[in-house]
Amino acid sequence: MDELFSCRAFAGFGPNRLEPGPPPPLFRARGSRPAALRRRIRQHCPRAPGVYGMIDANGALVYVGKAKCLRARLLSYFRKKSRDPKAGRIVEQARAVVWEESACEFAALLRELELIRRWQPRFNVQGQPKRCGRRYVCLGRRPAPHAFLAPQPPAGVTACFGPVPAGRKAGEAVRRLNDLFRLRDCPRAQVMVFADQQELFAQPRAAGCLRHEIGTCLGPCAAVCTQADYAAQVRAARAFLEGKDAGPLEALERDMTAAAAALEYERAADLRDRAAVLRWLLKEVGRVRAARQRHSFVYPVAGADGTERWYLIRHGRVTAAAAAPRDAETARAAAALVEAAARGGAAEPGPPAPEEVDGVLLVAAWFRRHPEERARVLTWDEARARCAACLPSGPRP
């Protein structure tokens, strides 16, 4: 569906995932020059939260943004002295500006991400499914599981974490993780033979690489470790990535301190680099895990028109939105959504799917920037009580 939208000229933002029904009204300002666009924006654009888009001469949507105040944000594109170079390039190509009002700034953020994923404008980077390089940290690949990176959570792995930013640092972190727990990282074609496996004709075996010789692998390919010993190291690596046991990293840092005290500066520097990249890995996987664990509730938000809407957030992802209960009809609709979200939010969250990651991080960033908003959220039980109070048979306040 995303590719279908991106292959045709822009005709409208399209439906809102959180607001069933016809698409919201879209307003448009046209102008062959930036001065003409600026004049029409000053005349018609409201001081309201919402999303906006820039249309080029070919009728293609080239940029999508959000604003707490649409009029102020759009006019900022025409201030040559204060705008950034990217804004200048966007305005130079724009022949029309479209905008859609939102109930609040939070709603505009969600709508912006939805539209970026749908239309994939070329000037947008954040939120683009094909431009945001991320990789999942996986433990798996029997018979000797090890840590590796994957663009999507593979089936059948022992555990999956993240995602983390893709790149050289992620690859280095996974390599150091395998070294720390002495897990293999050889190609899948390498034959694994454990010490406790019965062989009809026993024969001496050599390790497939030097890692066993230098003490960074248990050597499951050379029959020098048992399956139980190797499985224990896999469990230890999993506990480390889950944030349950930082002991191996602390031991690495103690060795670093001891090496520095003994004037073994090269070894101390190597240990420092190992510890730094592993701490980065723990921070990245922990950031996504915390976002999933902390954000499961109902978030009431007052709109620009004074009406309140509920955003149902389950494991960091906004799953639905509804009018806050004020009568029997709205109470029943909200109660049904609350029950569905509460049932789905009971299980321990795993890593978010690739299409969910940006939404999870968006919600986490919103509450990090606005910590006071946490005081307004409702637990599932509090939301149920609010709904029940609006039903004829429910308790009266």
PyMOL commands that set and color helices and strands:
alter all, ss='L'
color gray80, all
select helices_A, chain A and resi 2-6+34-44+70-76+85-93+105-119+168-181+227-241+247-261+265-294+328-344+357-369+371-376+380-389
alter helices_A, ss='H'
color red, helices_A
select strands_A, chain A and resi 27-30+50-55+61-67+96-101+134-140+146-150+159-165+297-302+308-314+317-323
alter strands_A, ss='S'
color yellow, strands_A
deselect
rebuild
show_as cartoon
